C-alpha cells in the first residue's frame, strides 16, 4: 500500500514529477521517458505515482499544459512592460527560444508526438489546440495593438514564422538570426 502524503508533500512531488517529465521529454522524447526513472527522481515508488496521475499520458499532458501556462505568463509580463508591437516581437522571440529548447511544443508531426497524442482522448487533444489558439489570440487582442491584416491571417503568419524552428538544422545561417530578420521585417506589416 502506498504511503500517504501530506498536501504539501503531494504538491512538491507533483511538481517534481512535472519538472522531471519536462526535462526527460526534452532530452529523450515521450516514448523513451520512463515513469520508473521519474519516480526515482521524485523519491516515490511507481505505485505511488498513480496517486498523482492516472497514466504516463496524464503526466505528459499536465507537463505540456504547465509549460504552456508558464509561457503565457511570460508573454503577459512582456506585454505589460512593452505595450506595443515591439512587445509582441519580444514575446515571439521568447516563444521561439522555448520551441528551440522544447521540441515537443512544435514537432507535432514526429512519431513520438503522434504516439503521445494517440493515447489522449479527443477532448484532451482538442484542449491542447484550443489552449494554444486562445493564448495566441489573447496576445493579439490587446487594446494597445491594431492589426493591419485580419486576425486569422496574422495568427497564420505568426505560426508560419514560428515553424521555422522545424527546419533550423537545414539553414545555411544561424536560425535565430533568420527568425529575427524575418520577424523584424514582418512586425510592421502585421501591426500599425
Secondary structure, DSSP 8 states (H G I E B T S, - for coil): ------HHHHHHHHHHHHHHHHHHHHHH-TTT--HHHHHHHHT--HHHHHHH-SSHHHHHHHHHHHHHHHHHHHHHHHHHHS-SHHHHHHHHHHHHHHHHH-GGGT-TTSHHHHHHHHTS-HHHHHHHHHHHHHHHHHHH--TT--BSS-HHHHHHHHHHHHGGGGGGGG-SS-HHHHHHHHHHHHHHHHB-
